[in-house]
């Protein structure tokens, strides 16, 4: 046995785990180009914290010792009134003890008030436990090593026509939460923490349990250096101001955050900027509750048959959104660590999403990362363990980053329309109408990308362009989908390309491409792990690959493939050695089924076991727009509150198994 060591094109033995970033996408239209540049610049925003936002040990001006419904007040600016503590002037107030009632801050609009919570336990009867009615700025601090508790009642006494206050800790003005102690908040009425202006959190351990939303900052919510845990019946963390520009923004600048929500994990009325920190987001019962929900068999051009014996909740049982991170305009991830397990999209923007850094691990019952318009990835690590569709946008641009994904339908998808429930419902088309497809492009200029898809591997309703990077795609085993699916063109001008899958709907790069590729067509299916080795006539290695699922065709593209030169392809090979995602950086060949030698004369060279062959021998169509015959069955795309149809078998580890039929695609 001969042992081979080589580097496949560009370090293909990639460490693929997780995320990616933002890159400007150029267009021919000047106005569009200017807009894209603005969005990309905006996507890099961060929040600058003031010095006074950071906790410092401070001596109290007034000490309030709480005892049941009474209080001992040592100092000025506070009084016990109608069963509540009312604070009415600037100063630092230390609170300790147990109290049945509310702490109300009601002072002039320029007052700066700090509450030092030192082992305090407050249970309100019909109001917020702490209510900041008016001041210039309120700071709520937990003293080091203290454990503090706020609990509100399930009913509030509100004025006629009013719906606020509605949180256990509620502020009408700017509020800062910091400290070095523990802050436990139980919201029985509605929300846990709510700030009507800016809400800044810079420290302490904060545990929130809320019947509705966990933490809300209307104008701005910015977090750093805190340990936050939220259990919510609604959204865990959110901003709500959608009326003013540069308001409704959510910044994650550090800290450890764990969110368990029956609604969305993070929901911003404008933009989310995730720049640092360690964040875990779980929604509903997680991705597994969706992927194992459908056990019936899918028939082509038919609807999904539900297994009558399943005990799982059926599709459409909830109308709420259960996304991981969701924003109206921008989602930007530039650093930190993010782990999601979500019923709906794990990362979702109604406009643009940018990933330029960070370490992201996703389990999603719907899309891994979705943007209604542009999705741009320029760095980081993205590992999508399970999804319905992996990456989706009207345009998808990848210039750098390590990406590994598994999708039960399409791996990377550029399509028109929205996956949002409200928008979809307005057009009476669940999952969003497939609107204008012109301009639906997938552009790859860099990065290490691994795709394992049961539907189409790379699917664009318009075009695909690749000029750099490494793309390894294990496509479908069924003939109703293809590893590549595009309506107009696929231009391959650079980078390394290895794509395997079924041949029934085979599409390959256009003949006008600058880089050549070889398409091997097998007369019968090759088993998973069955290797292919492509070399030049003098033995230089182009690729050694053993796809991890059954395949009948494999496409290998490289700038080392040149017209007029002879190549040898060994197939049915037993390969051993160092590999990543089926690509060998060093290998030994134990045995093989056969080999074929041929001379490249075209940009796309079709080969079978006998040598050069005509592409007309392929079962499907090649290049250009595809017809409807033989395509995957029609269906409806999942929407908020509607889990995707899942008929794909699941392995014990939760990853997808090969199937003869694919789920409906859009």
C-alpha positions in Angstrom: 0.0 0.0 0.0 1.2 3.4 -0.9 0.8 6.2 1.7 0.0 9.7 0.5 0.4 13.0 2.4 -0.8 16.2 0.8 -2.7 19.4 1.5 -6.0 19.5 -0.4 -6.1 22.8 -2.3 -6.2 25.0 0.8 -6.2 23.3 4.3 -9.3 21.3 3.6 -8.9 19.3 6.8 -10.9 22.0 8.4 -12.0 22.4 11.9 -15.6 23.2 11.1 -17.6 24.1 14.2 -19.4 27.3 14.0 -19.8 30.9 12.9 -19.3 33.6 10.4 -19.6 37.2 9.6 -20.4 40.3 7.7 -19.0 41.4 4.4 -20.1 44.1 2.0 -21.8 42.7 -1.1 -21.1 44.7 -4.2 -23.8 45.3 -6.8 -23.9 47.1 -10.1 -26.6 49.4 -8.8 -24.9 52.4 -7.2 -27.8 53.1 -4.8 -28.0 49.5 -3.7 -24.2 49.4 -3.2 -24.3 52.5 -1.0 -27.1 51.0 1.1 -25.1 47.7 1.5 -22.0 49.6 2.6 -24.1 51.5 5.2 -25.6 48.3 6.6 -22.2 46.7 6.8 -20.7 49.6 8.7 -23.8 49.7 11.0 -23.4 46.0 11.7 -20.2 46.6 13.7 -21.7 48.8 16.3 -20.9 48.4 20.0 -22.1 50.0 23.3 -19.9 52.2 25.4 -20.6 51.9 29.1 -20.2 55.0 31.4 -18.0 54.7 34.4 -20.9 55.2 36.7 -22.6 52.2 35.2 -20.0 49.9 36.8 -20.5 48.9 40.4 -18.3 50.4 43.1 -18.6 50.0 46.9 -20.5 53.0 48.0 -21.5 54.3 51.5 -25.3 54.8 51.9 -26.8 58.2 52.7 -29.9 56.5 54.1 -30.3 53.0 55.5 -33.7 51.4 55.3 -34.2 48.4 57.5 -37.3 46.5 56.4 -39.4 44.4 58.7 -42.7 42.9 57.4 -45.0 45.9 56.7 -42.8 48.3 58.7 -39.5 50.0 58.2 -36.8 51.7 60.2 -35.5 54.7 58.1 -32.1 56.1 59.2 -31.5 59.2 57.0 -33.4 61.5 54.7 -35.3 61.2 51.4 -37.5 58.2 52.2 -40.7 57.6 54.1 -43.2 54.8 54.8 -46.4 55.8 53.1 -49.6 53.8 52.7 -47.7 50.6 53.2 -45.0 51.4 50.7 -41.5 52.9 50.9 -41.4 56.1 48.9 -38.0 57.6 47.9 -38.2 61.2 46.8 -34.7 62.8 46.5 -31.3 62.1 45.1 -29.0 59.9 47.1 -27.8 56.4 47.9 -30.3 54.2 49.8 -29.3 50.9 51.3 -32.2 48.4 51.9 -32.0 45.3 54.0 -34.6 42.9 55.5 -38.0 41.6 54.5 -40.9 43.7 53.3 -44.5 43.2 52.2 -45.2 46.1 49.9 -43.4 48.1 47.2 -40.4 50.4 47.0 -41.4 53.4 44.9 -38.9 56.0 43.5 -40.8 59.2 42.8 -38.6 62.3 42.7 -37.8 65.2 40.3 -36.8 64.4 36.8 -33.1 65.2 37.3 -32.6 63.2 40.5 -30.0 60.4 40.5 -30.9 57.6 42.9 -29.0 54.4 43.8 -30.6 51.5 45.6 -28.2 49.2 47.4 -29.9 45.8 47.9 -28.2 44.1 50.9 -30.0 40.8 51.6 -33.4 42.2 50.9 -36.6 40.2 50.3 -39.6 42.2 48.9 -43.0 40.8 48.1 -45.5 43.2 46.6 -49.2 42.9 47.0 -50.6 44.7 44.0 -47.8 46.7 42.4 -44.2 46.1 41.2 -41.8 45.1 44.0 -39.6 48.1 42.9 -41.3 50.9 40.9 -39.2 53.7 39.5 -41.9 56.2 38.7 -39.8 59.2 38.0 -36.1 60.3 38.4 -33.2 61.2 36.1 -31.4 57.9 36.5 -31.9 54.9 38.8 -29.2 52.5 39.7 -30.1 49.2 41.4 -27.1 47.5 42.9 -26.7 44.2 44.7 -24.1 44.3 47.5 -21.3 41.8 47.3 -22.3 38.3 48.6 -25.8 39.4 49.2 -28.9 37.4 48.1 -31.9 39.6 47.2 -35.4 38.7 46.1 -38.3 40.5 44.4 -41.7 38.8 44.0 -44.8 40.6 42.7 -48.4 39.5 42.9 -50.5 38.0 40.1 -52.8 41.0 40.1 -52.1 44.7 39.9 -54.3 47.7 40.8 -54.0 49.9 37.8 -55.8 53.1 36.9 -58.6 52.8 34.4 -57.2 52.6 30.9 -53.7 51.9 32.0 -51.7 48.8 31.4 -48.5 49.8 33.2 -46.5 49.3 35.4 -46.5 45.6 34.6 -43.1 44.2 35.8 -41.7 43.1 39.2 -38.9 45.7 38.6 -40.3 48.5 36.6 -38.7 51.8 35.6 -40.1 54.7 33.5 -36.7 56.2 33.2 -33.1 55.1 32.5 -32.1 52.3 34.8 -28.8 50.6 35.6 -28.5 47.2 37.3 -25.1 46.2 38.6 -23.4 44.8 41.7 -21.6 41.8 43.1 -24.5 39.9 44.7 -27.4 37.8 43.6 -30.8 39.2 42.4 -33.7 36.8 42.2 -36.9 38.1 40.5 -40.1 36.3 40.2 -42.8 37.9 38.1 -46.2 36.5 38.6 -48.2 39.3 36.9 -46.3 39.8 33.6 -42.7 40.8 33.0 -39.6 40.4 35.2 -37.5 43.6 34.6 -38.8 46.4 32.4 -37.2 49.7 31.5 -39.1 52.3 29.4 -35.9 54.1 28.4 -32.4 52.6 28.5 -31.7 49.5 30.6 -28.1 48.9 31.3 -26.8 45.7 33.1 -23.2 45.6 34.1 -22.8 43.0 36.8 -24.1 40.6 39.4 -26.0 37.4 39.2 -29.6 38.0 38.0 -32.2 35.2 37.9 -35.5 36.0 36.4 -38.6 33.8 36.3 -41.6 35.5 34.5 -45.0 34.5 33.3 -44.4 36.7 30.2 -41.2 38.4 29.1 -38.1 38.3 31.2 -36.1 41.5 30.6 -37.2 44.4 28.5 -35.3 47.6 27.6 -37.6 49.8 25.5 -35.0 52.1 23.9 -31.7 50.3 24.6 -30.8 47.1 26.4 -27.0 46.7 26.9 -25.4 43.9 28.9 -21.9 43.1 30.0 -20.1 41.2 32.8 -23.3 39.9 34.4 -24.5 36.3 35.0 -28.1 36.3 33.8 -30.6 33.4 33.8 -34.1 33.8 32.5 -37.1 31.5 32.4 -40.0 33.1 30.6 -43.4 32.3 29.4 -42.9 34.9 26.6 -39.7 36.3 25.2 -36.6 36.1 27.5 -34.8 39.4 26.5 -36.1 42.1 24.2 -36.3 45.7 23.1 -39.6 47.3 21.9 -39.0 50.8 20.5 -39.6 50.6 16.7 -40.6 54.2 16.2 -37.2 55.9 16.5 -34.0 55.3 14.6 -31.1 53.9 16.7 -33.6 53.0 19.4 -34.8 49.5 20.2 -31.2 48.2 20.0 -29.9 45.3 22.0 -26.2 44.9 22.8 -24.5 41.9 24.3 -21.0 43.0 25.2 -20.0 40.3 27.7 -21.2 38.2 30.6 -22.8 34.7 30.8 -26.5 34.5 29.7 -28.8 31.5 29.8 -32.2 32.0 28.3 -35.1 29.5 28.4 -38.2 31.0 26.7 -41.6 29.8 25.5 -41.3 32.7 23.1 -38.2 34.2 21.5 -34.8 34.1 23.3 -33.8 37.6 22.2 -36.2 39.9 20.3 -35.3 43.3 19.1 -37.5 45.9 17.5 -34.5 47.2 15.6 -31.1 45.5 15.9 -29.1 43.0 17.9 -25.3 43.4 18.3 -23.7 40.3 19.8 -20.0 41.3 20.3 -18.9 39.3 23.3 -20.1 37.0 26.0 -21.3 33.4 26.5 -24.9 33.0 25.6 -27.2 29.9 25.6 -30.7 30.2 24.1 -33.4 27.5 24.3 -36.9 28.0 23.1 -40.0 25.8 23.6 -39.1 22.2 23.8 -36.1 22.7 21.4 -35.3 21.5 17.9 -35.8 17.9 18.7 -39.5 18.5 19.4 -39.8 19.5 15.8 -37.5 17.1 14.0 -39.2 14.1 15.6 -42.7 15.4 15.3 -43.5 14.0 11.9 -43.2 10.2 11.5 -45.4 9.7 8.5 -44.3 9.0 4.9 -44.2 11.7 2.3 -45.6 11.0 -1.1 -44.6 13.0 -4.1 -47.1 15.7 -5.0 -49.0 14.8 -1.9 -49.4 16.2 1.6 -47.7 14.9 4.7 -49.3 11.9 6.4 -49.2 12.1 10.2 -48.6 9.0 12.1 -51.8 8.5 14.0 -50.0 7.1 17.0 -47.7 10.0 17.6 -48.3 11.8 20.9 -46.4 14.9 19.8 -48.2 18.2 19.4 -49.3 18.7 15.8 -48.2 21.5 13.5 -49.8 24.9 14.2 -50.5 24.2 17.9 -49.0 27.6 18.9 -49.1 30.9 17.1 -46.1 32.3 19.0 -42.6 32.9 17.6 -40.0 30.7 19.2 -36.8 31.9 17.5 -33.5 32.1 19.2 -32.2 35.6 18.3 -34.6 37.8 16.2 -34.4 41.4 15.1 -36.5 43.6 12.8 -33.6 45.1 11.0 -30.1 43.8 11.8 -28.6 40.8 13.6 -24.8 41.1 13.9 -22.5 38.6 15.6 -18.9 39.7 15.8 -17.6 37.7 18.8 -18.4 35.6 21.8 -20.0 32.2 22.1 -23.6 31.3 21.2 -25.3 28.0 21.6 -29.0 27.6 20.6 -31.6 24.9 20.7 -34.8 26.4 19.2 -38.1 25.4 17.8 -38.0 28.1 15.1 -35.0 29.9 13.4 -32.0 30.1 15.7 -30.8 33.4 14.2 -33.4 35.5 12.3 -33.5 39.0 10.8 -36.4 40.5 9.0 -33.8 42.4 7.0 -30.1 41.7 7.2 -27.8 39.4 9.2 -24.1 39.7 9.6 -21.7 37.2 11.1 -18.1 38.3 11.3 -16.8 36.4 14.3 -17.7 34.3 17.3 -18.3 30.6 18.0 -21.8 29.5 17.2 -23.4 26.1 17.7 -27.0 25.7 16.5 -29.8 23.2 16.8 -32.9 24.5 15.1 -36.3 23.1 14.2 -36.4 25.5 11.3 -33.6 27.7 9.7 -30.2 27.8 11.3 -29.6 31.4 10.2 -32.2 33.3 8.2 -32.3 36.8 6.8 -35.3 38.1 4.7 -32.8 40.1 2.6 -29.1 39.8 2.9 -27.1 37.2 4.9 -23.4 38.0 5.0 -20.7 35.8 6.7 -17.1 37.0 6.9 -15.7 35.2 9.8 -16.2 33.1 12.9 -17.2 29.5 13.3 -20.7 28.2 12.7 -21.8 24.7 13.5 -25.4 23.8 12.7 -26.0 20.4 14.2 -29.6 20.2 12.9 -31.9 22.4 10.9 -34.7 22.4 8.4 -32.6 24.7 6.2 -29.1 25.7 7.2 -28.4 29.2 5.9 -31.1 31.2 4.1 -31.5 34.7 2.7 -32.6 36.6 -0.4 -28.8 36.8 -1.0 -26.2 34.8 0.9 -22.6 36.0 0.8 -19.7 34.1 2.4 -16.2 35.6 2.3 -14.6 33.8 5.3 -15.3 31.7 8.3 -15.7 28.0 9.2 -19.1 26.6 8.5 -20.5 23.1 9.1 -24.2 22.4 8.7 -26.8 19.6 8.5 -30.1 20.4 6.9 -33.2 18.2 6.5 -34.0 20.3 3.4 -31.7 22.8 1.7 -28.2 23.4 3.1 -27.7 27.0 1.8 -30.7 28.6 0.2 -31.2 32.0 -1.6 -34.9 32.6 -2.1 -37.5 35.4 -2.2 -40.2 35.8 0.4 -40.4 35.9 4.2 -40.6 33.1 6.7 -42.4 35.3 9.2 -45.9 34.3 10.2 -47.5 37.8 10.1 -46.1 38.6 6.7 -46.9 35.2 5.3 -50.5 35.3 6.5 -51.1 38.6 4.9 -50.5 37.0 1.5 -52.4 33.9 2.4 -49.3 31.9 1.7 -47.9 30.1 4.7 -44.2 30.5 5.0 -44.1 33.5 2.8 -44.8 33.8 -0.9 -41.9 33.0 -3.2 -41.7 36.5 -4.5 -39.3 38.0 -7.0 -36.4 35.7 -7.5 -34.2 37.9 -9.7 -31.2 38.7 -7.6 -31.5 35.7 -5.3 -27.8 35.0 -5.3 -25.3 32.8 -3.4 -21.8 34.2 -3.5 -18.8 32.4 -2.0 -15.4 34.0 -2.1 -13.7 32.4 0.9 -14.2 30.3 4.0 -14.3 26.6 4.8 -17.8 25.3 4.2 -19.2 21.8 4.8 -22.8 21.1 3.9 -24.7 17.9 4.6 -28.3 18.3 3.2 -31.1 15.8 2.6 -32.7 18.3 0.1 -30.7 20.5 -2.2 -27.2 21.2 -1.0 -26.8 24.7 -2.4 -30.0 26.2 -3.8 -30.5 29.6 -5.4 -33.6 30.8 -7.1 -31.3 32.8 -9.4 -27.6 32.2 -9.5 -24.6 30.8 -7.6 -21.1 32.3 -7.8 -17.9 30.8 -6.3 -14.5 32.6 -6.6 -12.6 31.3 -3.5 -12.8 29.2 -0.4 -13.5 25.5 0.1 -16.9 24.1 -0.4 -17.7 20.4 0.4 -21.3 19.5 -0.1 -22.9 16.1 0.5 -26.2 16.4 -1.2 -29.4 14.3 -1.4 -29.6 10.6 -1.9 -33.0 10.9 -3.6 -33.4 11.9 -7.2 -35.9 14.7 -6.5 -33.2 17.1 -5.3 -29.6 18.0 -6.3 -26.4 19.0 -4.7 -26.7 22.2 -6.7 -30.0 23.8 -7.7 -30.1 27.1 -9.5 -32.4 28.8 -11.9 -30.1 30.9 -14.1 -26.3 30.1 -13.7 -23.5 28.8 -11.6 -20.2 30.5 -12.2 -17.2 28.7 -10.7 -14.1 31.0 -11.0 -12.0 29.9 -8.0 -11.7 27.9 -4.8 -12.0 24.2 -4.1 -15.2 22.4 -4.8 -16.2 18.8 -3.9 -19.8 17.9 -4.2 -21.5 14.5 -4.1 -25.1 13.3 -4.2 -27.8 11.9 -6.4 -27.7 12.4 -10.2 -31.4 12.6 -11.0 -31.5 16.4 -10.9 -27.7 17.0 -11.4 -26.6 20.6 -12.1 -23.0 21.7 -12.7 -21.1 24.9 -13.1 -21.5 26.8 -16.4 -19.1 26.3 -19.2 -18.2 30.0 -19.0 -16.5 29.4 -15.6 -12.8 30.1 -15.3 -12.0 27.0 -13.2 -12.5 23.5 -14.5 -14.2 20.6 -12.7 -14.7 16.9 -13.3 -18.1 15.2 -12.8 -18.0 11.5 -12.2 -21.2 9.6 -13.0 -21.6 6.1 -11.6 -23.8 3.4 -13.1 -25.0 2.5 -9.7 -25.0 4.0 -6.2 -21.8 4.1 -4.2 -22.1 3.4 -0.5 -21.2 6.0 2.2 -17.5 5.9 2.9 -16.7 4.6 -0.6 -13.7 6.6 -1.7 -12.7 8.5 -4.8 -9.1 9.6 -5.5 -8.3 12.0 -8.3 -4.7 12.5 -9.4 -2.8 14.0 -12.3 -1.0 11.6 -14.8 2.2 12.0 -12.8 0.6 11.1 -9.5 0.0 14.6 -8.0 -3.1 14.4 -5.7 -6.0 16.6 -6.6 -8.5 15.1 -4.1 -9.1 12.0 -1.9 -12.6 11.9 -0.6 -15.0 9.4 0.9 -18.5 11.0 1.1 -20.3 10.2 4.3 -23.6 9.3 2.6 -24.7 7.3 -0.5 -24.0 9.0 -3.8 -24.2 8.4 -7.6 -22.2 11.3 -8.7 -19.3 13.4 -7.5 -18.0 16.8 -8.8 -14.4 17.8 -8.1 -13.3 21.3 -9.0 -9.8 22.8 -8.6 -7.4 25.2 -10.4 -5.1 22.2 -10.7 -7.5 20.7 -13.3 -6.3 22.0 -16.7 -7.5 21.5 -20.2 -5.3 19.2 -22.3 -3.9 17.3 -19.4 -4.6 13.7 -18.4 -6.1 12.6 -15.1 -6.8 9.4 -13.3 -9.8 8.8 -11.0 -9.8 5.7 -8.7 -13.2 4.8 -7.4 -14.6 2.3 -4.9 -11.5 2.9 -2.8 -11.0 1.9 0.8 -9.3 4.9 2.3 -7.7 5.2 5.7 -5.8 8.1 7.3 -6.5 11.6 8.5 -9.8 13.0 7.3 -12.3 15.7 8.1 -15.9 15.5 6.7 -14.8 12.7 4.3 -11.8 14.7 2.9 -8.4 13.1 3.5 -5.3 15.1 4.2 -3.2 11.9 4.3 -4.4 8.5 3.3 -3.7 4.9 2.3 -5.6 2.9 -0.3 -6.4 -0.6 0.8 -8.3 -1.7 -2.3 -10.4 -0.2 -5.1 -13.2 -1.2 -7.5 -11.8 0.4 -10.6 -10.1 3.4 -12.2 -10.6 5.6 -15.3 -8.1 7.7 -17.2 -9.2 10.6 -19.3 -8.0 13.9 -20.8 -9.7 17.2 -19.9 -10.9 19.3 -22.9 -13.8 21.3 -21.5 -14.5 23.4 -18.4 -16.9 20.7 -17.2 -15.8 17.2 -18.0 -18.3 14.3 -17.6 -16.8 10.9 -16.8 -18.2 7.4 -16.1 -16.6 4.1 -15.5 -15.6 3.9 -19.2 -14.1 7.4 -19.6 -15.4 10.6 -21.1 -19.2 10.6 -21.5 -21.9 12.9 -22.7 -23.9 14.7 -20.0 -27.1 13.7 -21.7 -26.7 10.3 -20.1 -27.5 11.9 -16.7 -31.0 11.2 -15.4 -31.9 14.8 -14.9 -31.1 18.2 -16.4 -27.8 20.1 -16.2 -27.4 23.8 -16.0 -29.9 26.6 -16.2 -33.5 26.7 -15.0 -35.0 23.3 -14.1 -38.5 22.0 -14.8 -41.0 20.7 -12.3 -40.8 17.0 -13.4 -38.8 14.9 -11.0 -38.4 17.7 -8.5 -39.0 17.3 -4.8 -42.7 17.4 -3.9 -44.3 20.7 -3.3 -45.1 21.8 0.2 -45.3 24.7 2.6 -42.3 26.4 4.2 -42.4 26.5 8.0 -43.5 29.7 9.6 -43.5 31.2 13.2 -45.5 28.8 15.3 -45.6 26.2 12.5 -43.0 23.5 12.6 -41.6 22.3 9.3 -42.8 19.0 7.9 -40.2 16.5 9.1 -40.3 13.0 7.6 -36.6 12.5 7.5 -35.3 9.6 9.7 -33.2 10.6 12.7 -30.1 8.8 13.9 -29.7 8.2 17.6 -27.4 11.2 17.9 -30.0 13.5 16.5 -28.4 14.0 13.1 -30.1 13.2 9.9 -30.1 9.8 8.2 -30.4 9.2 4.5 -33.9 8.8 3.1 -35.4 7.9 -0.3 -37.6 11.0 -0.3 -37.0 14.6 0.7 -39.3 17.0 2.6 -41.1 19.7 0.7 -38.8 22.5 -0.3 -39.1 26.1 -1.2 
